[in-house]
Amino acid sequence: MNTDGTTGLIAVNASTAMREMAHATITVDEPADLHPLIDELLGSLRSLVQIADQLAHAHMHHRGRARSETGDAALGAWEADNATWSLVRARELLDAAEGAVDLASQSARQLAWVPAEQGERWLNVVFLEGADAIRVLDTIERSGAPAAIWHLAQWDLGDETTEAALVNGYVYEGIPTCPTDRTAEDHASGYALIHNPMLGYVSLLRRFPGHPDGAVIPAQPIGRAAIEAQTRSLPARMLARPPATRTAVRSVGL
């Protein structure tokens, strides 16, 4: 095992990648992608089984060096044993999960999918998590969804935003949500707000119109005038603009 800190960095990167996968699979627009995604999940679970087993053995290996926060060796050894057996139990549960996902993979491999009828499409304007999302979530709680929509709409650059969503695949059939998401749609502006206080993220989507033949209608930063008209009476504290530097904002698929 690495002792120069790279193991911890690898763990952080793996955790980040799994969070991004969780966001990316909130909605899967193309069912043909399901089987490859299940196989990737299966591979991840197999790795987690191995990791849990290795961490349990590591606790046993280093048990003699364990101390409590007050320096008690006996209590430290007891806590090390507890961690070991908890990891053993986690390994058993992950092993069961691996078996279940393996069965899902076998069934998914047998599926064929008919083309979906074209429905209402939405594209991602901006996705925020962490401290940036907390500020918007506070605005929603304090002043309501319209104020948050007005704030996030300022990241909509019209055709530039549309092109970025098309290139990166952030266009969805319907509003993509998970069971704990909350949504607010502004029909006048064409925006939809997704916010999730439990998981700590917010997202603004814009309705994405198209011609019947599939051609894209050139977009403007739609809804700005409508939103401004609706929010002229809002207190000034609700109308704070986003930072001038936008590079810190990530626009990622939900």
RODO-2510 file (C-alpha; in nm, 4 decimals, decimal comma):
residues 254
     n   res          X          Y          Z
     1     m     0,0000     0,0000     0,0000
     2     n     0,1171     0,3523    -0,0750
     3     t     0,2419     0,5513     0,2228
     4     d     0,2921     0,8873     0,0504
     5     g    -0,0729     0,9953     0,0573
     6     t    -0,1624     0,8786    -0,2928
     7     t    -0,3975     0,6080    -0,1611
     8     g    -0,6110     0,8735     0,0057
     9     l    -0,6124     1,0799    -0,3118
    10     i    -0,7214     0,7774    -0,5155
    11     a    -1,0047     0,7183    -0,2679
    12     v    -1,1188     1,0816    -0,2964
    13     n    -1,1153     1,0637    -0,6770
    14     a    -1,3111     0,7369    -0,6727
    15     s    -1,5721     0,8859    -0,4400
    16     t    -1,6043     1,1910    -0,6650
    17     a    -1,6459     0,9707    -0,9722
    18     m    -1,9238     0,7722    -0,8032
    19     r    -2,1069     1,0924    -0,7057
    20     e    -2,0855     1,2110    -1,0665
    21     m    -2,2190     0,8769    -1,1874
    22     a    -2,5064     0,9050    -0,9398
    23     h    -2,5961     1,2459    -1,0839
    24     a    -2,5532     1,1297    -1,4427
    25     t    -2,7903     0,8347    -1,3957
    26     i    -3,0783     1,0285    -1,2371
    27     t    -3,2293     0,9991    -1,5839
    28     v    -3,1074     0,7621    -1,8541
    29     d    -3,2573     0,8827    -2,1810
    30     e    -3,1311     0,5946    -2,3952
    31     p    -3,2293     0,2532    -2,2549
    32     a    -2,9592     0,0863    -2,4661
    33     d    -2,7116     0,2423    -2,2221
    34     l    -2,8615     0,0548    -1,9260
    35     h    -2,6783    -0,2751    -1,9687
    36     p    -2,3314    -0,1145    -2,0017
    37     l    -2,4078     0,0995    -1,6954
    38     i    -2,5139    -0,2075    -1,4965
    39     d    -2,1902    -0,3802    -1,5954
    40     e    -1,9906    -0,0804    -1,4743
    41     l    -2,1845    -0,0893    -1,1474
    42     l    -2,1083    -0,4605    -1,1177
    43     g    -1,7382    -0,3945    -1,1637
    44     s    -1,7494    -0,1212    -0,8995
    45     l    -1,9233    -0,3511    -0,6506
    46     r    -1,6619    -0,6214    -0,7049
    47     s    -1,3939    -0,3662    -0,6259
    48     l    -1,5836    -0,2531    -0,3157
    49     v    -1,6047    -0,6129    -0,1921
    50     q    -1,2275    -0,6405    -0,2239
    51     i    -1,1677    -0,3021    -0,0596
    52     a    -1,3891    -0,3812     0,2412
    53     d    -1,2083    -0,7133     0,2886
    54     q    -0,8658    -0,5477     0,2663
    55     l    -0,9585    -0,2720     0,5113
    56     a    -1,0855    -0,5300     0,7602
    57     h    -0,7547    -0,7184     0,7379
    58     a    -0,5615    -0,3924     0,7759
    59     h    -0,7402    -0,3186     1,1051
    60     m    -0,6451    -0,6606     1,2361
    61     h    -0,2876    -0,6279     1,1124
    62     h    -0,2380    -0,2955     1,2928
    63     r    -0,4468    -0,3831     1,6006
    64     g    -0,1477    -0,3727     1,8342
    65     r    -0,0867    -0,0053     1,7480
    66     a    -0,4469     0,1020     1,8178
    67     r    -0,5124     0,3503     2,0981
    68     s    -0,8214     0,5385     2,2092
    69     e    -0,8308     0,9169     2,1945
    70     t    -0,7109     0,9166     2,5559
    71     g    -0,4260     0,6746     2,4791
    72     d    -0,5900     0,3607     2,6220
    73     a    -0,4494     0,0509     2,4441
    74     a    -0,7277    -0,1864     2,5551
    75     l    -1,0005     0,0480     2,4386
    76     g    -0,8123     0,1082     2,1148
    77     a    -0,7928    -0,2653     2,0482
    78     w    -1,1662    -0,2993     2,1216
    79     e    -1,2525    -0,0250     1,8726
    80     a    -1,0228    -0,1809     1,6127
    81     d    -1,2081    -0,5119     1,6564
    82     n    -1,5427    -0,3336     1,6154
    83     a    -1,4223    -0,1682     1,2943
    84     t    -1,2958    -0,5039     1,1661
    85     w    -1,6219    -0,6895     1,2203
    86     s    -1,8261    -0,4014     1,0816
    87     l    -1,6168    -0,4132     0,7649
    88     v    -1,6616    -0,7901     0,7478
    89     r    -2,0384    -0,7372     0,7655
    90     a    -2,0142    -0,4680     0,4976
    91     r    -1,8207    -0,7110     0,2781
    92     e    -2,0972    -0,9699     0,3145
    93     l    -2,3658    -0,7159     0,2194
    94     l    -2,1629    -0,5898    -0,0766
    95     d    -2,1094    -0,9505    -0,1867
    96     a    -2,4885    -1,0005    -0,1820
    97     a    -2,5357    -0,6771    -0,3764
    98     e    -2,2811    -0,7958    -0,6329
    99     g    -2,4796    -1,1137    -0,6848
   100     a    -2,8045    -0,9232    -0,7319
   101     v    -2,6506    -0,6811    -0,9816
   102     d    -2,4961    -0,9733    -1,1684
   103     l    -2,8464    -1,1187    -1,2120
   104     a    -2,9699    -0,7781    -1,3305
   105     s    -2,6879    -0,7680    -1,5855
   106     q    -2,7816    -1,1097    -1,7189
   107     s    -3,1444    -1,0036    -1,7648
   108     a    -3,0592    -0,6638    -1,9114
   109     r    -2,8365    -0,8335    -2,1682
   110     q    -3,1443    -1,0041    -2,3126
   111     l    -3,3441    -0,6839    -2,3649
   112     a    -3,4166    -0,4993    -2,6901
   113     w    -3,5682    -0,1501    -2,6897
   114     v    -3,8142     0,0097    -2,9296
   115     p    -3,7589     0,3766    -3,0234
   116     a    -3,9294     0,6282    -2,7964
   117     e    -4,1794     0,8818    -2,9195
   118     q    -4,0396     1,2343    -2,9254
   119     g    -4,1580     1,4214    -2,6185
   120     e    -4,0844     1,7539    -2,4553
   121     r    -3,7112     1,8074    -2,4226
   122     w    -3,5161     2,0046    -2,1650
   123     l    -3,1519     2,1121    -2,1606
   124     n    -2,9294     2,1806    -1,8641
   125     v    -2,8407     2,5468    -1,8089
   126     v    -2,6436     2,5207    -1,4862
   127     f    -2,5858     2,2639    -1,2120
   128     l    -2,4544     2,3669    -0,8707
   129     e    -2,3490     2,1661    -0,5678
   130     g    -2,1607     2,2368    -0,2478
   131     a    -2,1378     2,5937    -0,1180
   132     d    -2,2777     2,7413    -0,4417
   133     a    -2,5871     2,5221    -0,4124
   134     i    -2,6337     2,6003    -0,0438
   135     r    -2,6634     2,9718    -0,1212
   136     v    -2,9337     2,9027    -0,3793
   137     l    -3,1126     2,6586    -0,1467
   138     d    -3,1136     2,9318     0,1192
   139     t    -3,2683     3,1701    -0,1338
   140     i    -3,5413     2,9155    -0,2124
   141     e    -3,6222     2,8683     0,1551
   142     r    -3,6158     3,2407     0,2238
   143     s    -3,7733     3,3844    -0,0892
   144     g    -3,9184     3,1010    -0,2966
   145     a    -3,8367     2,9251    -0,6211
   146     p    -3,9038     3,2270    -0,8529
   147     a    -3,6145     3,4186    -0,6971
   148     a    -3,3818     3,1202    -0,7441
   149     i    -3,4930     3,0806    -1,1060
   150     w    -3,4254     3,4493    -1,1706
   151     h    -3,0803     3,4162    -1,0155
   152     l    -2,9804     3,1000    -1,2051
   153     a    -3,1233     3,2286    -1,5358
   154     q    -2,8352     3,4737    -1,5508
   155     w    -2,6109     3,1806    -1,6472
   156     d    -2,8212     3,1143    -1,9566
   157     l    -2,6206     3,2422    -2,2544
   158     g    -2,8748     3,1401    -2,5160
   159     d    -2,7238     2,9633    -2,8180
   160     e    -2,3923     2,9158    -2,6377
   161     t    -2,5664     2,7293    -2,3548
   162     t    -2,7715     2,5266    -2,6037
   163     e    -2,4623     2,4254    -2,8000
   164     a    -2,2757     2,3246    -2,4840
   165     a    -2,5695     2,1082    -2,3715
   166     l    -2,5924     1,9394    -2,7112
   167     v    -2,2188     1,8721    -2,7285
   168     n    -2,2033     1,7308    -2,3748
   169     g    -2,5269     1,5338    -2,3936
   170     y    -2,7177     1,7352    -2,1327
   171     v    -3,0504     1,7259    -2,3170
   172     y    -3,3323     1,5235    -2,1625
   173     e    -3,6709     1,3828    -2,2528
   174     g    -3,8766     1,5391    -1,9760
   175     i    -3,7447     1,6965    -1,6571
   176     p    -3,4890     1,4548    -1,5048
   177     t    -3,5563     1,3977    -1,1361
   178     c    -3,4861     1,1471    -0,8627
   179     p    -3,7336     1,0603    -0,5831
   180     t    -3,5932     1,3188    -0,3387
   181     d    -3,5837     1,6064    -0,5905
   182     r    -3,8180     1,9022    -0,5720
   183     t    -3,9152     2,0843    -0,8904
   184     a    -4,0625     2,4213    -0,9810
   185     e    -4,1531     2,5086    -1,3383
   186     d    -4,2000     2,8613    -1,4719
   187     h    -4,4178     2,8182    -1,7797
   188     a    -4,3833     3,1822    -1,8865
   189     s    -4,0048     3,1772    -1,8991
   190     g    -3,9592     2,8151    -2,0060
   191     y    -3,7358     2,7310    -1,7097
   192     a    -3,7584     2,4455    -1,4603
   193     l    -3,5785     2,4413    -1,1269
   194     i    -3,4652     2,1181    -0,9629
   195     h    -3,3467     2,1449    -0,6039
   196     n    -3,2530     1,8802    -0,3524
   197     p    -3,1724     1,9978     0,0030
   198     m    -3,1016     1,6383     0,1095
   199     l    -2,8253     1,5829    -0,1471
   200     g    -2,7219     1,9480    -0,1670
   201     y    -2,7607     2,0431    -0,5327
   202     v    -2,9689     2,2666    -0,7579
   203     s    -3,0133     2,2674    -1,1334
   204     l    -3,1819     2,4969    -1,3817
   205     l    -3,3159     2,3568    -1,7072
   206     r    -3,4643     2,5304    -2,0091
   207     r    -3,7353     2,3909    -2,2326
   208     f    -3,5702     2,2905    -2,5586
   209     p    -3,7998     2,3392    -2,8583
   210     g    -3,7377     2,1827    -3,1962
   211     h    -3,9026     2,1600    -3,5358
   212     p    -4,0988     1,8431    -3,6166
   213     d    -3,8175     1,7335    -3,8495
   214     g    -3,5738     1,7483    -3,5618
   215     a    -3,4055     2,0766    -3,6555
   216     v    -3,3052     2,2919    -3,3617
   217     i    -3,4713     2,6300    -3,3168
   218     p    -3,2053     2,8954    -3,2481
   219     a    -3,2232     2,9884    -2,8831
   220     q    -3,2157     3,3210    -2,7082
   221     p    -3,1568     3,3663    -2,3357
   222     i    -3,5290     3,3061    -2,3058
   223     g    -3,7382     3,4071    -2,0127
   224     r    -3,5168     3,6895    -1,8856
   225     a    -3,7702     3,9641    -1,9532
   226     a    -4,0552     3,7545    -1,8219
   227     i    -3,8676     3,6684    -1,5053
   228     e    -3,7593     4,0280    -1,4496
   229     a    -4,1200     4,1422    -1,4885
   230     q    -4,2291     3,8898    -1,2269
   231     t    -3,9524     3,9788    -0,9808
   232     r    -3,9347     4,3601    -0,9959
   233     s    -4,1112     4,3712    -0,6614
   234     l    -3,8718     4,1274    -0,4941
   235     p    -3,6453     4,2658    -0,2191
   236     a    -3,2982     4,3686    -0,3305
   237     r    -3,1393     4,0949    -0,1168
   238     m    -3,2994     3,8364    -0,3429
   239     l    -3,1592     3,9829    -0,6606
   240     a    -2,7879     3,9436    -0,5963
   241     r    -2,6097     3,8598    -0,9197
   242     p    -2,3728     3,5661    -0,9592
   243     p    -1,9982     3,6238    -0,9413
   244     a    -1,8449     3,7919    -1,2447
   245     t    -1,6138     3,4919    -1,2895
   246     r    -1,8245     3,1991    -1,4001
   247     t    -1,5547     2,9414    -1,4497
   248     a    -1,6207     2,8027    -1,1028
   249     v    -1,9709     2,6967    -1,2016
   250     r    -1,9896     2,3434    -1,3350
   251     s    -2,2570     2,2474    -1,5824
   252     v    -2,2844     1,8748    -1,5518
   253     g    -2,5494     1,6223    -1,6458
   254     l    -2,7961     1,5208    -1,3836
***
